[in-house]
Amino acid sequence: MTLSDREKFLISNVVMITSKWAKKFPRPIRTSLLTFIRDKHSPSVTNEDWHELAMDINEHISATRKSFLTGFYDAMKNPFKIQGDPSLTQLDKEIRDNMKDIDLENLDMDEMDSETRKLLGQVKSLKRDYENDDR
């Protein structure tokens, strides 16, 4: 299966947004790199498409962070919510089995809205409580 120009450019944008090495370049360079990539590999993507993709990516990144923290919180705090939800039940199992490997302390708070920060604080508290109960 071949990716469309839009799909290829979406991947390029996500790499620029999430990659540690890409973030080492100043924003104007990343933008120029994306323009170059678009022109060479995704010529059918317009400026309007690019803007729409960027907005959708930012919205989905935020929603994904919230979903991760909400899933973690529900799995740890709300046993009635996980009943009948196979994916949440699996998440609960994986969280409990791998709790010692979960590092919530080094997350980039600058990229989180206030609701996500509050949820992260609640999840950190649950993790501390779980670790204290486990001792």
N, C-alpha and C positions, 0 to 999 in steps of 0.2 A: 504494500500500500504506500502510496506517495502522499506526502503532506502537501496541503495547499499553501499558497503564499502567505495567507493569513495565519495558518497554524505555525509555519516556520517562523514568522515574525513574532508571534505570540511567545514562542519558546525563547527567541533572542531577547525579548523584553524581560521575561522572567529571569533569565540568566543575569541580565544587567541589574535587576532589582535585588536578587537574592545571593549572588555570588560574592564571596569575600574578596576575591581578586578583582572583580569588576568594580567593587566599591572603592578600591584604592585609587581609581581614576576620578578626577573631578567630573562633576555632572556634565559640563559642556563637552568634555571628551567622550563620555558615554553616549551623549546625544548624537554627536558626530559619528561615532562608531555605529550606532543604530541606523542612522541615515545611510551610511555606507552599506551596511548589511541589507537594509531594505532595498536600496537601489540595485544591488547585485543579486540578491537571492529572493526577494519578494517584491518585484516591481509593480505588481497590481495593487499593493497596499497604498492607499491614499493617506494624506495628512489627517483627514477626518477619521479614517479607519484607525490610524495610529492613536489618535486622541481617545477614541472609543475604547480601544484595547487597553490603553493605560488606565483609564478610569475603571474599567471592569476588573483589571488585575488588582488594583489597589483595593477595591471593594471586596474582592474575593479573598485576598490575603487577610484582611481584617476579619472577615467572616470565618475563615479557617482557624485563625488564632482563637477566636471566641469559641468556636465549636470544640477545639481541642480542650480548652480550659473547662468548658461546660461539661463535656463528656467525662473529663477527669473528675470534676466535682460531683457530678451525678453518680458516677461509678463508686466513688468513695463514700459519699454522704447519704445517698438516697437508694437504699436497697430495693424499695418498692418500684422505683422507676426502671431498674434494670430487668425486672421480671418480665418475661415475654419479649425482650428486645435482644436478639442474639448478638448483634454487633456491640451493644453496650455491655452485655454479659462478658463477651470476649475481651473488651477493653478493660473491664474491671479485673479480670484474671491477669491480664498482661501487666497492668499497673502494679498490682499486689506482688506478682512474681518478680518484677524488675524495679521495685521502688528504690532500692539502693543506687541504681544507675540513673535515676531521673535527676537532672540538674536544673532546678528552677531559678538558681541564683544568678546565672550569667545571661539572662535574657535581656535583650535591648529594650529598655522601658521607653526610650524616646519614640519608638515607632508604634506605641500603643495608645489607644484612646483611654479616657478615664474609666469607662465601664470595664474594659479589658484589664486595666491595672488593678481595679478593685477585685475582679474575679481572680486574677493571679495571686493577690494577697490572700484570698480565701483558700485557694488551692495550696499555697505554701503552708498555710496554717494547718490544713488537713494532713499534708505530708509530714509536718513536724509531729502532729498528734499521733499519726500512725507509727512513725519511727519511735516515738517515746513509749507507746503501748507495746511495741514489739520487743523492747528491751527487758 
